[in-house]
Protein backbone atom coordinates (compact mmCIF):
# COMPACT_ATOMS: atom_id res chain seq x y z
CA UNK A 1 0.00 0.00 0.00
CA UNK A 2 0.99 3.63 -0.37
CA UNK A 3 3.33 5.21 2.15
CA UNK A 4 0.73 6.78 4.43
CA UNK A 5 3.23 9.15 6.04
CA UNK A 6 4.10 10.73 2.70
CA UNK A 7 0.43 10.86 1.70
CA UNK A 8 -0.41 12.58 5.00
CA UNK A 9 2.42 15.09 4.55
CA UNK A 10 1.31 15.92 1.00
CA UNK A 11 -2.21 16.56 2.30
CA UNK A 12 -0.97 18.49 5.34
CA UNK A 13 0.76 21.06 3.14
CA UNK A 14 -2.49 21.95 1.40
CA UNK A 15 -4.34 22.16 4.72
CA UNK A 16 -1.66 24.31 6.31
CA UNK A 17 -1.51 26.71 3.38
CA UNK A 18 -5.30 26.97 3.36
CA UNK A 19 -5.28 27.88 7.05
CA UNK A 20 -2.54 30.47 6.59
CA UNK A 21 -3.57 32.02 3.25
CA UNK A 22 -7.25 31.46 2.49
CA UNK A 23 -8.75 34.07 4.81
CA UNK A 24 -6.22 36.83 4.20
CA UNK A 25 -6.69 39.80 1.94
CA UNK A 26 -3.46 40.70 0.19
CA UNK A 27 -5.21 43.65 -1.40
CA UNK A 28 -3.86 43.79 -4.92
CA UNK A 29 -3.93 42.09 -8.27
CA UNK A 30 -0.63 40.50 -9.05
CA UNK A 31 1.17 40.95 -12.34
CA UNK A 32 3.30 38.32 -14.09
CA UNK A 33 6.38 40.33 -13.15
CA UNK A 34 5.41 40.04 -9.48
CA UNK A 35 5.39 36.26 -9.72
CA UNK A 36 8.38 35.08 -11.67
CA UNK A 37 11.82 34.50 -10.28
CA UNK A 38 11.14 35.89 -6.82
CA UNK A 39 11.09 34.37 -3.36
CA UNK A 40 10.40 37.54 -1.43
CA UNK A 41 6.63 37.59 -1.71
CA UNK A 42 3.86 35.23 -0.76
CA UNK A 43 2.26 35.32 -4.23
CA UNK A 44 5.61 34.54 -5.88
CA UNK A 45 6.21 31.61 -3.55
CA UNK A 46 2.69 30.29 -4.16
CA UNK A 47 3.20 30.71 -7.90
CA UNK A 48 6.42 28.68 -7.81
CA UNK A 49 4.71 26.00 -5.69
CA UNK A 50 1.79 25.92 -8.11
CA UNK A 51 4.11 25.66 -11.11
CA UNK A 52 6.15 22.85 -9.60
CA UNK A 53 3.05 20.95 -8.54
CA UNK A 54 1.49 21.18 -11.99
CA UNK A 55 4.73 19.90 -13.53
CA UNK A 56 5.14 17.21 -10.85
CA UNK A 57 1.63 15.97 -11.54
CA UNK A 58 2.53 15.47 -15.19
CA UNK A 59 5.88 13.94 -14.23
CA UNK A 60 4.20 11.34 -12.00
CA UNK A 61 1.77 10.52 -14.79
CA UNK A 62 4.62 10.03 -17.28
CA UNK A 63 6.61 7.96 -14.77
CA UNK A 64 3.69 5.64 -14.14
CA UNK A 65 3.20 5.25 -17.90
CA UNK A 66 6.85 4.21 -18.22
CA UNK A 67 8.07 7.43 -19.83
CA UNK A 68 10.98 9.54 -18.63
CA UNK A 69 9.82 12.56 -16.65
CA UNK A 70 11.24 15.96 -17.51
CA UNK A 71 11.91 18.91 -15.25
CA UNK A 72 9.36 19.82 -12.63
CA UNK A 73 10.83 23.28 -12.06
CA UNK A 74 9.82 24.84 -15.38
CA UNK A 75 7.47 27.73 -14.78
CA UNK A 76 4.33 27.55 -16.92
CA UNK A 77 3.62 30.77 -18.73
CA UNK A 78 0.48 32.58 -17.71
CA UNK A 79 -2.13 32.79 -20.47
CA UNK A 80 -3.15 36.14 -21.91
CA UNK A 81 -6.49 35.77 -20.14
CA UNK A 82 -4.75 35.14 -16.81
CA UNK A 83 -2.52 38.16 -17.33
CA UNK A 84 -5.49 40.41 -18.11
CA UNK A 85 -7.57 39.12 -15.22
CA UNK A 86 -4.68 39.18 -12.78
CA UNK A 87 -4.46 36.53 -10.14
CA UNK A 88 -4.46 36.26 -6.39
CA UNK A 89 -2.86 34.11 -3.71
CA UNK A 90 -6.20 32.34 -3.27
CA UNK A 91 -6.34 31.37 -6.95
CA UNK A 92 -2.73 30.18 -6.88
CA UNK A 93 -3.44 28.17 -3.75
CA UNK A 94 -6.50 26.62 -5.35
CA UNK A 95 -4.51 25.65 -8.44
CA UNK A 96 -1.76 24.18 -6.25
CA UNK A 97 -4.38 22.14 -4.37
CA UNK A 98 -5.91 20.85 -7.59
CA UNK A 99 -2.52 19.72 -8.90
CA UNK A 100 -1.68 18.13 -5.54
CA UNK A 101 -4.94 16.17 -5.61
CA UNK A 102 -4.08 14.96 -9.12
CA UNK A 103 -0.82 13.54 -7.75
CA UNK A 104 -2.57 11.97 -4.78
CA UNK A 105 -5.21 10.35 -6.97
CA UNK A 106 -2.46 8.74 -9.05
CA UNK A 107 -0.40 7.34 -6.17
CA UNK A 108 -2.80 6.72 -3.29
CA UNK A 109 -3.75 3.16 -4.21
CA UNK A 110 -0.49 1.99 -5.75
CA UNK A 111 1.10 -1.15 -4.30
CA UNK A 112 4.43 -1.06 -2.46
CA UNK A 113 6.21 -2.49 -5.50
CA UNK A 114 5.39 0.63 -7.53
CA UNK A 115 6.21 2.99 -4.67
CA UNK A 116 9.63 1.34 -4.40
CA UNK A 117 10.23 0.99 -8.15
CA UNK A 118 13.01 3.10 -9.65
CA UNK A 119 11.89 5.65 -12.23
CA UNK A 120 13.53 8.31 -14.33
CA UNK A 121 12.25 11.32 -12.39
CA UNK A 122 12.88 15.05 -12.82
CA UNK A 123 15.37 14.63 -9.94
CA UNK A 124 17.19 11.69 -11.54
CA UNK A 125 16.83 7.96 -11.05
CA UNK A 126 14.92 7.27 -7.84
CA UNK A 127 11.90 5.49 -6.46
CA UNK A 128 8.47 7.04 -6.64
CA UNK A 129 8.56 7.21 -2.84
CA UNK A 130 11.82 9.17 -2.90
CA UNK A 131 10.49 11.51 -5.59
CA UNK A 132 7.34 12.24 -3.59
CA UNK A 133 9.53 12.90 -0.56
CA UNK A 134 11.29 15.63 -2.59
CA UNK A 135 7.88 17.29 -2.96
CA UNK A 136 7.32 17.08 0.79
CA UNK A 137 10.77 18.51 1.50
CA UNK A 138 10.33 21.40 -0.95
CA UNK A 139 6.89 22.10 0.51
CA UNK A 140 8.39 22.40 4.00
CA UNK A 141 10.94 24.94 2.76
CA UNK A 142 8.33 27.04 0.97
CA UNK A 143 5.84 26.92 3.85
CA UNK A 144 8.54 28.20 6.22
CA UNK A 145 9.32 31.05 3.81
CA UNK A 146 5.61 31.90 3.56
CA UNK A 147 5.19 31.86 7.34
CA UNK A 148 8.17 34.18 7.73
CA UNK A 149 6.64 36.58 5.20
CA UNK A 150 3.22 36.34 6.87
CA UNK A 151 4.87 37.46 10.08
CA UNK A 152 5.93 40.63 8.27
CA UNK A 153 2.49 41.32 6.74
CA UNK A 154 -0.14 43.08 8.78
CA UNK A 155 -3.46 41.76 7.58
N, C-alpha and C positions, 0 to 999 in steps of 0.2 A: 504494500500500500504506500501511498504518498508519504513523504516526510512531513508529519503533522506540525512539527516545530517551524519548518520553513513556511508552510502554508499559513500558519497562524501569524508569523512575522510579516508576511506579505499583506495579509488582511489588516494587521495592526497599523501599518503605515497609513493606509487609507483612512482608517478610523481616527488616528491621531491628527492627521492633516485636516480632516473634516472638523474636528473639535477646535483646532487652532485657527483655521482660516474661514470656515463657512459663515460664521456670524459677523465677521468684521467688514467694515466698509473702508476700502482703500481709497475711495473718493475720485479716482480718475480713470479715464480710458487709457489703455496702454498701447503705445505704438510698437511697431516691429523693432525699431531701434532700441526701445527700452528692454527688449526681451533677449536679444541675441548677444552671446559672448560675455555676459555679465554674471557675477555671483554676489552682487551687492544689493540686490533687491529681491523681495519676496516674489513678485511676478516673474522675474528672470529665473529664479531658482525653480519655481513651479513649471515654467516653460521648458526648462532643460529636463526636469523629471518627466514631464508629459512626453517630450520628444523621445527620450530614452525608452520610456515604457511602450510607446507605440512601435518603435523599432524592435524592442525586445519581444513583443508579442509576435511580430512577424518572424523574428529569428527562431523562436520556440516552434512556431508552426513549420518552418523550413527544416529545422533539426528533426522534428518528429516524422517528417516526410522523407527523411534521408538525404536532404540537400545540405550543402554547406551554408552556414549562416554568415551574413556579412555584418558589418559594423552596426552596433546599436547606439553609437554616439552621434550619428549624423542627425543634424537638426532639420526636420521637415520645414519646408518653406510655407509661410502662411499664404492662403489663397487671397486673391484680390478682394473677395467678399469679406474675408476675415479682417483684412487690413482696413477696409472702409468701415466696418462695423466696430472695429476695436475689439478688445477682449478684456477679460477681468480675471483676477485670481480665482474666482469661483468657477468660471468656465474652464480654466486650465486645470483646476482640481477635478472637475467633473470628467474631463477628457482623460486625465491620468487614471481616475478610478475605473473608467470604462475599459481602458487598455489593460489595467491590472486584472480586471475580471476576465478578460479574454485569455490572459495567461493562466489564471487559476482554472478556468473551465477546461483548458487543454491538459493540465497536469494533475489535477486533483485526484482522478481515478486511475492514474497509471500505476502499474505494478512496480515493485522494487527493482526488477531487472531493468526497466526503462529508466528509472531514476538514477540508477548506477551505471548505465551504459555511457560509453565515451562518445561524444559528438564533436563535430567541428563547430565550435561556438564563436561568437564575435570576440571572445576573450581567449581563443585558442582551443586546443584539444582539452576537453574536460567533461566530466559527467554532467548530466542535466541538473542533478542536485547541487553540484559545485557552481554551475552557472546561475542557478536561482539564488544561491547564497550571495553571489556578487551583486544581485539586485537588492537583496536585503542590506548588505553592507553599504552600498551606495545610498540607499534610502536613509540609513541612519546618519550618514554624513550630511545629507541635504536637510533632513529634519532638524538637526542641531543648528545648521546655519540659519534656517528659517526661524527657529525659536530665538536665536540670538538677535535676529533682526526684529522680531516681534517685540522683544524687550526694549527696543529703541523707538518703536512706533507707539504713539499715543492714539488709541482708537476708542 
